[in-house]
């Protein structure tokens, strides 16, 4: 017995039967295992961006301080000062000329220059104010000695010679002050590194919390896949890819904002030249600009944040899945 073809209306066309689905192949779904709405994505991206911004800004500030510390360490071997204290019955100007001639005889010395009264007055102006009468004050005269070859220069020999031949003379190599400034800079660098580490720990905890929340929202699906034989690495990979995108987006936003903030800070400080405190900042840190290496560190931070976010999510999923066994 044959079955007559089915006609549609009066068209006389025979309806074609739909092809049968091959047996043994389950119907696939276009829905991802970890749907975006199952994760508080915007909130997590905002948290990642904030943490990356703070860490990137910390890297930039630490880079500026570290460069200033290197400049201080370099300057210590490039200049010493001979001080000539005023003594009763002693012509200070003559002793200054003797100190200049004596210093220029030492190996490694590039030159020596005795500061005039006007130069000394400008040097003390921030503390004594303009127009101060130095003749009424026991202000020592200074001789600035420039060092061309630190390896050949012997500061102890110069100090001994000055103490012997220059009445009221002594040598200051500024080592004490530079050591204190360098120690302060090193402390700030270590504090910055510690602060950045704490921010990355906070980021890891935020990702763990978001991962567990996403798993709780998809618990039924995950348990079915797990008990049906899906490998843990497959399920963890779904979360890893989703959180990697979050990490890239949040890290890029935070890193870009950190660079913009540092550029704005450099522009603002550079435009404040001559204002109270600006000259002291420049004397302490030099020109407030971001070193080229800091840009690479911030870009590396963005990549590290993205990888850390993905890896943290994967490990959190694998640990939660191991608890189901």
N, C-alpha and C positions, 0 to 999 in steps of 0.2 A: 504494500500500500504506500503510495507516494503522497507527499504533502504538497498542496498547491502553494505556489508563491503568494505572498501577501501583496495586494494591490493597494495603492493609496489614491483614493479618488478615482477619477477617470483618466488619469495620465497614462495608465498602462505600463508604468515603470515598476520594475520589481525592486523591492527594498533589499539592500544588501545587509546580511547579518554581520554584527560587530565581531571582529576577530577575537578568538578566545585568548585569555591571558595564559601564558605558559604556566603549567603547573609547577609548584615548588618555589615560586618567586613571590615573596611577600610584597604587597603594595607599599611603595616608599612614600614618605610624607615630605612635603617641602618645609615643614616647620622644624626649626633647629631644636636640638636637645636642650640648649640653654637659650631660651628666647630673651631678647633684650629687655622686655618689660619685667622679667623675673629678677633683674638686678637694678638696684638704685644707681644706674649708670651716671646720671648727671651729678649726683651727689658725690660719687666716688671720684669722678674726673675732677670735680672742684677740690676735693681733699688732696688728690695727687698734685694738682696744679699749685695749691698753696704750699705744700711741703717742698715741692721742687723749687718754687720761687724763693722760699726762705733758705733752702740749702744752697741754691745758686748765688743768692746775694751774699751769703756767708763766705762762699768760695771767693767771690770777687773782693770782699773786704779783706779777707785773710791774704789774698795775693798782693794787695796794695801794701799791707803792713809788712809782709815778708820781703817785698822789694825794698821798702824803706829800711828794714833791718840790714839787708845786704849792703845798701848804700852807706849806712852808718859804719859797718864793719870795714868797708873799703876806705872810708875817709880817715879812719884812725891811723892808717899808715902813711897818709899823704900830707899831714900838717901837724906841727907842734907849735907851742907858744912859749916865748921867753918873756917872763914878767920881771920888770925892773921897778922895785918898790922905792918910793921917795924916802930919802934919808937926809937928816940934817947935815948941812955942809957938803953935800954931794950933788953935783950937777947931773940931773937925770938925763938930760939930752945927750951929754957926752957918754954916759953909760949905755944909752940906747945905741949910739953909733958903734961903740965897741962890741956890743952884743951882735949887731948886724954883721960886722966884719968877722967876728969869731965864728958865727954860725955858717957863713958862706965858705969857710975853710974845710968844713967836715965833708967826708965822702957821702954821696947820695943826696946832698942838698941841692935843690934847683935854684933857690933864691931865698932872700930874707928881706923883710920890709918892716920898718918901724912905723907904727901908727901915729899920725899927727894928732894934735889936740882936737882938731875938728872931727877926725875920724873916730877918735875915742868918744867924743861927745855924741856923735850919731849912734855909736854902739850902745851907749848907756841911755839914750833918749827914751826908749820904752819904759824904763824904770824911774828915771829922774825927771822926765819931762823935757820939753824943748827949752833951749836957752839956759840950761843949768851952768853955773859958774864952777868949773872943775878946779880952778886954782885954789879954792878954799877947801878942797877935799883931798884926802890922801889917796888919790887914785893912782894905781901903778901904770906905768907905761908898758905897752905891749909890742913885741916883735913877732911877727908871723913868719914862721920858717916853713917853706914848701919843700916837700920830699919828692924827688924824682925817682929814686931807686931805694925802696924800703929795705931791700936785702942788704945794701951796702951801708945804710945809715944806722948808727949806734946812738940811741937816745940817752942811754946811761952815760956814755962818754961825753956827750954834749952837756948833760946836766952837771957832771963833775967839773967840766971846764968852766961853765957859767958860774957855778958856785964859787970857784977859785978866783976867777979873773974879773967878774962883774960884781961890783958892790950892790947889794940888795937884789941880786938876780936869782932867778929860779926858773925851772923848766916844767911846763905842764903839757903832758902828752894826751890829755883828755880821755885817758883810758877808763877812768872811774865812771865818768858820765856816760860814755858810749856803752860800757858794760851794763849799766843800769837800764839804759834805753833798749839795748838788745834783749836783756832779760824780760823787760816789760813786753816787747814785741813777741818774744817766744811764748810768753804766757797767754797773750791774746790769740796767737795762732793755735795753741793747744786747746784753748777754750772754744775757738771756732770749730775745730775738728770735732771736739766732744759734742757741741751743739748740733752739728750736722749729723753725727751718728745718732743722737737722740731723735732727730726728726725722721731719719730713715727707719728707726725702730717703730716710731709712731705710724709711719706709712705702712710698714709690714702688718702691724696689728689692725689697721683699718682694712687692708685687703683681706686678711683672714676673716674678719667679722663680715665683710661683704660677701665673701665666698660661702661662708656657712649660711648666711641668710638666703643666698641664691639656691643652695642645696636644699634648704628647708622648704623653699617654695616649689621645688621640683622633686621632692622626696619620692613621691609615688613613681614617677618616670624613672628616676635613678635606681630605685630598688628593683623595679621590673627588669631594667636592662642588666643590672648586676646579677640577679638570680637567673636570668636567661642565658648567662654565659658571656656577656660583654666584658671585655678586658678592662681592668681599672685604668690602664694608660689611655684607652680610647675615650672613656668618660672624662678623665682628667684633661685630656687634650682639648675637649670641647670648651671647658672652662678656661683653659690656658689661652686659647686663641681669643676668646672674648675679652679676658682681662688684659691681654697684651695690647689690644686696640685701645682699651681705656688708659693703660699706662703710657702709650705713645702720645695720645691726645693730651692727657693731663700734663705729662712731662714736657711736651713741646710748648704748651701754653705757659707753664711756670718758668721754664728756662728763658723763653722770649721776654717775659715780663721782668725777670731778673736782669737781663742784659739792658733792657730799656731803662730800668730804674738806675742802674749804675751809670749809664750814659747821661741820664738826666742829672744825677748827683754830680758827676764830673763837670757838666756844663754849668750847673748852679754855682759850684765852688770856684770854677775858673772865672765866672763872671763877677765874683765878689772880691776881686783883687783890690787891695787898698782898704778894705773894710776892717773893722776891729776883729782880730782873731784870724783873719784869712792869711796874713803873712806868717803867723806862727804855725798854722796848719801846713803851709807850703814848706816852711823850714823843717818841720818835723817829718812829713811824709813825702816831700817833693811834689811834683805835679800830680794832682789827683786824677790819674787816668788809669784805665783798666789795662793790665799787661796782656800781650797777645796770648800768652799761655793760659790766661783765665778763660778766654773764649773756648779754647779746646777743652778745658776742664768742665765748663758748663755744658757743652755739647755731649761730653762723655757722661755727665750726670744724667742728662735726658735719656740717653741709651740705657744707662744703668738702672734708672727708675723703671723704664718699660720692662726690662728683663726681670728685675726684682719683683715687679707686680705679677708678671706671668708665672714666674717660678714659685712665688709664695702661694698663688692660687692653686697651682698644680699640686704642691706638697700638701696643702690643706685638704684638697679633694682626696688625694691618695690616703691620707691619714683617716679621713672620715669613712672612706670605703672599706678600709681594713677593719673598722669597728663593726661592719655589717656581717663579716664572716663568722 
